[in-house]
Amino acid sequence: MKLKTMLKSAAVGAVAFAASAAGAQEVTLRIQTHYASEHPSGQLAAQFIDDVQTMSGGEIAIEMFYSSSVVATTETFDAAINGILDCDMTGGAYQTNKNPAFQFVGDIMGGYDTPWQQISWLYYGGGYDAAQELYNAQGMQLIGWWLYGQESLSSSKPIAGPADLQGWKFRSPPGLETEIFTELGATPIVMDFTEIFTALETGIIDGADASGLYNNVGLGLYDIVKHATYPGFHSMPSDHLACNKDVWDGLSEQHRRIIDTAMQKLTLHTALSNEKKNAEAAAELTAAGVTLHNWSEKDRADFRKAAQTAWDGWAAKTPEAAALVKSHREYLTALGLIAE
């Protein structure tokens, strides 16, 4: 009798398990990133995919489109809004044409010194809720950030402080950065990434704002120019994971929690790995005769002051931009990075 009871219980358990498995939500998310699969950030994205799929027991599958292979990088956000993709893994700064406020979730020029401070604003400085209003208004949900740290300026002549920016011609992305550096006496020239090398070789520009020190080495910039700022201070882009809000809301709480947890791991390892790689690149460049310029605290404060002047102009454009600038200022003050 005991054996029959045990067999019966086992059969009931098996049916319950099968029913549970059959009722499990299976999801495929189509995500695009601007990084190539072989790029260090692309490799970290692949680990993110593996983490999500493993933690969900295969219930969540991710189809990642690398190198902006479905639509142009700047169109990824709209593709997610319109259902061509489910999620965007590029960056908010590409969407300033929708609302200038996206500048302050994409690249807070002259803001935080380290990625840890910037991430802290998102999770502990009220940033997540403030940013979420901006994303939700576009039909999107911000999941999280992954940022590799401060970018380094590269130059054919010394850029040891603000005085060296006078008349300095450099490749710049459009928008807020051009305003800040113009205020400091530089001559930013907006050009495509692919034009940097020829422009440096021919002397059209004296330098470039391209990426972080390690990435700049990979790009071959220091085969041409022999000066760089390090550690950086001017720009720290935040790439994001943002999903179509209806898609996100349609996921189970368990699946949302898994993706959020995997994203926070990606955030951690992106910053950690680049901190190590940048330090290694700095040592190699110094040995190779490249001069690295570490701006003083006063010079950094002067740059931050100039940046905030430009912030005010952007804050006046929309209420959302004003709210985000206010939030950053309050948190930067709390961290002691700006005076009250």
C-alpha positions in Angstrom: 0.0 0.0 0.0 2.8 2.3 0.8 4.4 1.7 -2.6 1.1 2.5 -4.4 0.8 5.7 -2.4 4.3 6.7 -3.3 3.8 6.0 -7.0 0.5 7.9 -6.9 2.2 10.9 -5.3 5.0 10.8 -7.7 2.6 10.8 -10.7 0.7 13.8 -9.2 3.9 15.6 -8.8 5.0 14.8 -12.3 1.7 16.2 -13.7 2.0 19.3 -11.6 5.6 19.9 -12.8 4.5 19.3 -16.4 1.6 21.7 -16.1 3.9 24.3 -14.5 6.4 23.9 -17.3 3.7 24.1 -19.9 2.4 27.3 -18.3 5.9 28.9 -18.2 6.1 32.1 -20.2 8.6 31.8 -23.1 9.8 35.1 -24.5 12.2 36.1 -27.3 13.5 39.7 -27.1 15.0 41.3 -30.2 17.7 43.8 -29.1 20.1 46.0 -31.1 23.4 47.4 -30.0 25.8 49.6 -31.9 28.8 47.6 -30.7 30.3 44.8 -32.8 30.3 41.3 -31.5 34.1 41.2 -31.3 34.3 44.6 -29.5 35.0 44.3 -25.7 31.5 45.8 -25.0 30.0 43.4 -27.5 31.6 40.5 -25.7 30.2 41.8 -22.4 26.7 42.0 -24.1 27.1 38.4 -25.1 27.7 37.5 -21.4 24.5 39.5 -20.5 22.6 37.4 -23.0 24.0 34.2 -21.5 23.1 35.3 -18.0 19.5 36.1 -18.9 19.0 32.9 -20.8 20.6 30.7 -18.1 18.9 32.4 -15.1 15.5 32.0 -16.8 16.1 28.4 -17.6 15.8 29.1 -21.3 12.4 30.8 -20.9 13.9 34.1 -22.1 15.7 34.0 -25.4 17.6 37.1 -26.7 18.2 37.7 -30.4 21.0 40.4 -30.4 21.7 42.4 -33.5 25.2 43.7 -33.3 26.8 46.7 -35.1 23.4 48.3 -35.7 22.6 45.7 -38.3 18.8 46.2 -38.4 18.5 50.0 -38.4 21.0 52.9 -38.0 22.2 53.5 -34.4 20.3 56.7 -34.0 17.1 54.9 -35.2 17.3 52.0 -32.7 15.1 53.8 -30.1 12.3 54.4 -32.6 12.6 50.9 -33.9 11.9 49.6 -30.4 9.0 52.1 -30.0 7.5 50.9 -33.3 7.9 47.2 -32.6 10.6 46.5 -35.2 12.8 45.7 -32.2 11.9 45.0 -28.6 14.8 46.8 -26.9 17.4 49.4 -27.6 21.0 48.8 -26.3 22.6 52.0 -27.6 22.4 55.3 -25.6 20.0 58.0 -24.6 22.2 60.8 -26.0 21.1 59.8 -29.5 17.6 61.0 -28.6 18.1 64.7 -27.8 16.1 65.6 -30.9 13.1 64.1 -29.1 13.8 65.9 -25.9 17.0 67.7 -24.8 16.6 66.0 -21.4 18.0 62.8 -23.0 21.4 64.5 -22.9 21.4 64.2 -19.1 20.8 60.5 -19.2 23.1 59.9 -22.1 26.2 62.0 -21.4 26.3 64.4 -18.4 29.2 66.5 -19.7 31.4 67.8 -16.9 29.4 65.9 -14.3 30.6 63.0 -12.3 34.3 62.0 -11.9 33.8 58.2 -11.9 31.3 55.7 -13.3 30.5 54.7 -9.7 29.3 58.2 -8.9 27.2 58.3 -12.0 25.6 54.9 -11.4 25.0 56.0 -7.8 22.9 58.9 -9.0 20.8 56.4 -11.0 20.1 54.1 -8.2 20.5 56.2 -5.0 20.1 59.8 -6.2 16.6 59.7 -7.5 17.9 59.4 -11.0 16.0 56.2 -12.0 12.6 57.6 -11.3 13.4 61.0 -12.9 14.7 59.3 -16.0 11.9 56.8 -16.2 9.3 59.6 -16.7 11.3 60.7 -19.7 11.4 57.2 -21.2 7.8 56.4 -20.4 6.6 59.5 -22.2 8.1 57.9 -25.3 6.5 54.5 -24.7 9.8 53.1 -23.5 11.1 51.6 -20.2 14.7 52.3 -19.0 16.1 49.1 -17.5 19.6 50.2 -16.7 23.0 51.6 -17.8 26.4 50.2 -18.8 29.2 52.8 -18.9 32.9 52.3 -19.4 34.0 55.5 -17.6 35.6 58.8 -18.6 36.6 59.4 -22.1 40.1 60.8 -23.0 40.8 63.6 -25.3 43.6 62.9 -27.9 45.8 65.6 -29.3 48.8 66.5 -31.4 49.8 69.1 -28.9 49.7 69.3 -25.1 46.2 69.8 -23.4 47.4 70.1 -19.8 44.7 72.5 -18.7 42.0 74.9 -19.9 44.5 77.4 -21.3 45.6 74.8 -23.9 42.0 74.7 -25.2 42.4 78.2 -26.8 42.1 77.7 -30.5 42.3 73.9 -30.2 40.6 72.4 -33.2 39.2 69.0 -32.5 36.6 66.4 -33.6 33.5 66.7 -31.5 30.1 65.0 -31.4 27.2 67.5 -32.0 25.2 69.2 -29.2 26.1 70.1 -25.7 29.8 69.3 -26.0 30.3 71.9 -28.8 28.8 74.6 -26.6 31.0 73.8 -23.6 34.3 73.7 -25.5 33.4 76.8 -27.5 32.8 78.6 -24.3 36.4 77.6 -23.2 37.9 78.9 -26.4 38.3 75.7 -28.4 37.1 75.1 -31.9 35.0 71.9 -32.0 34.4 70.5 -35.5 31.5 68.1 -35.8 32.5 65.2 -38.1 31.8 61.5 -38.6 33.9 59.1 -36.6 35.4 57.7 -39.8 36.9 61.1 -40.8 39.0 61.5 -37.7 42.2 59.8 -39.0 42.5 61.7 -42.3 41.6 64.9 -40.5 44.4 64.4 -37.9 47.0 63.3 -40.5 46.3 66.4 -42.7 46.1 68.9 -39.8 42.5 69.8 -40.3 42.1 69.1 -36.6 44.6 69.1 -33.7 42.8 66.3 -31.8 39.7 64.3 -31.2 37.1 63.4 -28.7 36.6 59.7 -29.6 36.4 57.3 -26.7 38.1 56.0 -23.5 41.9 55.7 -23.5 41.9 51.9 -24.1 39.5 52.2 -26.9 41.5 55.0 -28.4 44.5 52.8 -28.5 42.5 50.2 -30.4 41.4 52.8 -32.8 45.1 53.6 -33.5 44.9 57.3 -32.5 48.2 57.3 -30.7 50.0 56.2 -33.9 49.2 59.7 -35.1 49.1 62.0 -31.9 51.1 61.9 -28.8 49.1 63.6 -26.1 46.0 62.6 -24.2 44.0 63.5 -21.1 44.0 60.8 -18.5 42.1 60.2 -16.2 39.4 61.8 -18.3 37.1 64.5 -17.0 34.8 65.9 -19.7 32.6 63.1 -21.0 31.3 59.8 -19.6 28.6 58.3 -21.9 25.9 56.1 -20.4 24.8 53.4 -22.8 21.4 52.1 -21.9 19.1 49.1 -22.1 15.6 50.5 -22.8 12.7 48.3 -23.9 9.3 49.0 -25.4 7.1 49.6 -22.4 4.3 47.3 -23.5 6.8 44.5 -24.1 8.4 45.1 -20.7 5.0 45.3 -18.9 4.0 42.1 -20.6 6.8 40.2 -19.0 6.3 38.3 -15.7 7.8 39.9 -12.6 10.3 37.0 -12.4 11.5 37.7 -15.9 11.8 41.4 -15.3 13.8 40.8 -12.2 16.1 38.4 -14.1 16.8 41.0 -16.8 17.3 43.8 -14.3 19.8 41.6 -12.3 21.7 40.6 -15.4 21.8 44.3 -16.5 23.3 45.4 -13.1 26.0 42.7 -13.5 26.7 44.1 -17.0 27.0 47.6 -15.5 29.5 46.4 -12.9 31.7 44.4 -15.2 31.7 47.1 -17.9 33.1 49.7 -15.5 35.5 47.2 -13.8 37.0 45.8 -17.0 37.5 49.2 -18.5 39.2 50.5 -15.4 41.8 47.8 -15.7 42.2 48.2 -19.4 42.6 51.9 -19.2 45.2 51.6 -16.5 47.1 49.1 -18.7 46.8 51.3 -21.7 48.1 54.3 -19.7 51.3 52.4 -18.7 51.9 51.2 -22.3 51.4 54.7 -23.8 53.7 56.3 -21.3 56.4 53.8 -22.1 55.8 54.5 -25.8 56.4 58.2 -25.3 52.8 59.5 -25.3 52.2 62.2 -22.7 49.2 61.8 -20.4 47.8 65.0 -18.9 45.9 64.7 -15.6 44.1 68.0 -15.0 44.3 69.5 -11.6 41.3 69.7 -9.3 41.0 73.4 -10.0 41.1 72.9 -13.7 38.5 70.2 -13.4 36.3 72.5 -11.4 36.7 75.3 -14.0 35.6 72.9 -16.7 32.6 71.7 -14.6 31.6 75.4 -14.1 31.7 76.0 -17.9 29.7 72.8 -18.4 27.0 74.0 -16.0 26.6 77.2 -17.9 25.8 75.1 -20.9 23.5 72.9 -18.8 21.4 75.9 -17.9 20.7 76.7 -21.6 19.6 73.1 -22.1 17.6 73.0 -18.9 15.5 76.0 -20.2 14.4 74.0 -23.3 12.0 71.6 -21.6 10.6 70.9 -18.1 12.1 67.4 -18.3 15.6 68.7 -19.0 15.2 71.2 -16.1 14.2 68.4 -13.7 17.1 66.2 -14.6 19.6 69.1 -14.4 18.2 70.0 -11.0 18.5 66.3 -9.9 22.2 66.1 -11.0 23.1 69.4 -9.4 21.7 68.3 -6.1 23.5 65.0 -6.2 26.8 66.5 -7.4 26.5 68.9 -4.4 25.8 66.0 -2.0 29.0 64.3 -3.3 31.0 67.4 -2.9 31.8 67.8 -6.6 30.2 71.2 -6.8 29.7 73.9 -4.2 26.3 75.1 -3.1 
